[in-house]
Amino acid sequence: MNKRKFLPGALFSLFLSLFFSLPGCSEEDQPAFVKHSQQLSATIVEEASGTRTTLGDDPTNRKVDVLWHPGDAIGVFGADGGSNVRFTTEGVAISQDGRTTVFETTETTPSGDLTAYYPFQQEAAMISGGGLQLTMPATQSYGTSQTGIVRPDPGANMMVGKGKDGTIAFRNLFAILRFTLGGSDGQLVKQVVFSDLSGKPVSGKFSVIWNDDLPEALFPETAGSSDQRILLMCGDGVPLSTQTLTKFYLIVPARNYSKGFQLEFIFADGTKITRTIGTTGGKNLQKNMLYPVGDLFPDQDDKISYKMHPKASVITNERFDLIRSASLNKESYALTINVMTGFAPQKDEMILINRTSADLPNGYVGRVKSISG
């Protein structure tokens, strides 16, 4: 069969590259952990995709691991006693897979049903109905692991959890944006500024409510100007290159951005470029999910335009109408599409579906991995 011809109802699959994995501490590298009475066991709920403090690109770039890190600190409230008690963990207490650890405190251990959050904040408080009041940092730091892998700021990667009898299960609160930027050799990015185009706050104080055991972060409708943006601080500057793309990560509130959101890149020479997403139909970001924004190439002539990757295709309305059905695997994020003649997928084509449907409520970005039919 000529592989360049496609029959009606041809099947092909896309795979979205989700982010990273970094191994936890090996028990062989540490002495045995001595247990005491003032301890809590904390487990990160393993979901279809997740994020946590220590993140790094897996060689396959296809999965997410959620891990505890030595020095992590949580705050814990007890229904029968104990208010915002600070617990910390050590490397020797972390399980080999990094998902479970033992936290310890020198204070009185909270009692009764437990409500906890990460990372510890001095001003955290319980509110009516068993919720929490926490603060989303207005600044995040660009950082890399010891091996040079870019990772999100762990201080902004917040989790909350409930439990009792000394055991707590944690879940993520926010979404992560991943964007890659190319530019002139030696060009330095000093800051990236994120904002909600509706003007709603994206940082500062917010509340956490519970639907059964599932948490939701709620920000106020209005706030001061300092809470209307998140700054990704890049230190002395992150260098760009014409040959490679530089990764950036931002942790942002998970919600429906009805008017879209904006990313502003500020360079060391004072110039800047602006990228807006979801201005026509909005953009819904769900917690515990990674959203690739796309490969961005600032045109140095006008400072505001972008070049799309040569193998990338934004699906037009006409091409979208040729999709008969779509099946999304929520664990692997692999997408199988049944299409009509005329869609004509290409191997390794990068497909951007910038519209929503019942099958794809958040659109889709992925690469064609296989074609059959």
Secondary structure in CASP SS format (residue, H / E / C, confidence):
PFRMAT SS
TARGET T0000
AUTHOR 0000-0000-0000
METHOD secondary structure of the structure
MODEL  1
M C 1.00
N C 1.00
K C 1.00
R C 1.00
K C 1.00
F C 1.00
L C 1.00
P C 1.00
G C 1.00
A E 1.00
L E 1.00
F E 1.00
S E 1.00
L E 1.00
F E 1.00
L C 1.00
S C 1.00
L C 1.00
F C 1.00
F E 1.00
S C 1.00
L C 1.00
P C 1.00
G C 1.00
C C 1.00
S C 1.00
E H 1.00
E H 1.00
D H 1.00
Q C 1.00
P C 1.00
A C 1.00
F C 1.00
V C 1.00
K C 1.00
H C 1.00
S C 1.00
Q C 1.00
Q E 1.00
L E 1.00
S E 1.00
A E 1.00
T E 1.00
I E 1.00
V C 1.00
E C 1.00
E C 1.00
A C 1.00
S C 1.00
G C 1.00
T C 1.00
R C 1.00
T C 1.00
T C 1.00
L C 1.00
G C 1.00
D E 1.00
D C 1.00
P C 1.00
T C 1.00
N C 1.00
R C 1.00
K C 1.00
V C 1.00
D C 1.00
V C 1.00
L C 1.00
W C 1.00
H C 1.00
P C 1.00
G C 1.00
D C 1.00
A E 1.00
I E 1.00
G E 1.00
V E 1.00
F E 1.00
G E 1.00
A C 1.00
D C 1.00
G E 1.00
G C 1.00
S C 1.00
N C 1.00
V E 1.00
R E 1.00
F E 1.00
T E 1.00
T C 1.00
E C 1.00
G H 1.00
V H 1.00
A H 1.00
I C 1.00
S C 1.00
Q C 1.00
D C 1.00
G C 1.00
R C 1.00
T E 1.00
T E 1.00
V E 1.00
F E 1.00
E E 1.00
T C 1.00
T C 1.00
E C 1.00
T C 1.00
T C 1.00
P C 1.00
S E 1.00
G C 1.00
D C 1.00
L E 1.00
T E 1.00
A E 1.00
Y E 1.00
Y E 1.00
P C 1.00
F C 1.00
Q C 1.00
Q C 1.00
E C 1.00
A C 1.00
A E 1.00
M E 1.00
I E 1.00
S H 1.00
G H 1.00
G H 1.00
G E 1.00
L E 1.00
Q E 1.00
L E 1.00
T E 1.00
M E 1.00
P C 1.00
A C 1.00
T E 1.00
Q E 1.00
S E 1.00
Y C 1.00
G E 1.00
T E 1.00
S C 1.00
Q C 1.00
T C 1.00
G C 1.00
I C 1.00
V E 1.00
R E 1.00
P C 1.00
D C 1.00
P H 1.00
G H 1.00
A H 1.00
N C 1.00
M C 1.00
M E 1.00
V E 1.00
G E 1.00
K E 1.00
G E 1.00
K E 1.00
D C 1.00
G C 1.00
T E 1.00
I E 1.00
A E 1.00
F E 1.00
R E 1.00
N E 1.00
L C 1.00
F C 1.00
A E 1.00
I E 1.00
L E 1.00
R E 1.00
F E 1.00
T E 1.00
L E 1.00
G C 1.00
G C 1.00
S C 1.00
D C 1.00
G C 1.00
Q C 1.00
L E 1.00
V E 1.00
K E 1.00
Q E 1.00
V E 1.00
V E 1.00
F E 1.00
S E 1.00
D E 1.00
L C 1.00
S C 1.00
G C 1.00
K C 1.00
P C 1.00
V C 1.00
S C 1.00
G E 1.00
K E 1.00
F E 1.00
S E 1.00
V E 1.00
I E 1.00
W E 1.00
N E 1.00
D C 1.00
D C 1.00
L E 1.00
P E 1.00
E E 1.00
A E 1.00
L E 1.00
F C 1.00
P C 1.00
E C 1.00
T C 1.00
A C 1.00
G C 1.00
S H 1.00
S H 1.00
D H 1.00
Q C 1.00
R C 1.00
I E 1.00
L E 1.00
L E 1.00
M E 1.00
C E 1.00
G E 1.00
D E 1.00
G E 1.00
V E 1.00
P E 1.00
L C 1.00
S C 1.00
T C 1.00
Q C 1.00
T C 1.00
L C 1.00
T E 1.00
K E 1.00
F E 1.00
Y E 1.00
L E 1.00
I E 1.00
V E 1.00
P C 1.00
A C 1.00
R C 1.00
N E 1.00
Y E 1.00
S C 1.00
K C 1.00
G C 1.00
F E 1.00
Q E 1.00
L E 1.00
E E 1.00
F E 1.00
I E 1.00
F E 1.00
A C 1.00
D C 1.00
G C 1.00
T C 1.00
K E 1.00
I E 1.00
T E 1.00
R E 1.00
T E 1.00
I E 1.00
G C 1.00
T C 1.00
T C 1.00
G C 1.00
G C 1.00
K E 1.00
N E 1.00
L C 1.00
Q C 1.00
K C 1.00
N C 1.00
M C 1.00
L E 1.00
Y E 1.00
P E 1.00
V E 1.00
G E 1.00
D E 1.00
L E 1.00
F C 1.00
P E 1.00
D C 1.00
Q C 1.00
D C 1.00
D C 1.00
K C 1.00
I C 1.00
S C 1.00
Y E 1.00
K C 1.00
M C 1.00
H C 1.00
P C 1.00
K C 1.00
A E 1.00
S E 1.00
V E 1.00
I C 1.00
T C 1.00
N H 1.00
E H 1.00
R H 1.00
F H 1.00
D C 1.00
L C 1.00
I E 1.00
R E 1.00
S E 1.00
A E 1.00
S E 1.00
L E 1.00
N C 1.00
K C 1.00
E C 1.00
S C 1.00
Y C 1.00
A E 1.00
L E 1.00
T E 1.00
I E 1.00
N E 1.00
V E 1.00
M C 1.00
T C 1.00
G C 1.00
F C 1.00
A C 1.00
P C 1.00
Q C 1.00
K C 1.00
D C 1.00
E C 1.00
M E 1.00
I E 1.00
L E 1.00
I E 1.00
N C 1.00
R C 1.00
T C 1.00
S C 1.00
A C 1.00
D C 1.00
L C 1.00
P C 1.00
N C 1.00
G C 1.00
Y E 1.00
V E 1.00
G E 1.00
R E 1.00
V E 1.00
K E 1.00
S E 1.00
I E 1.00
S E 1.00
G C 1.00
END
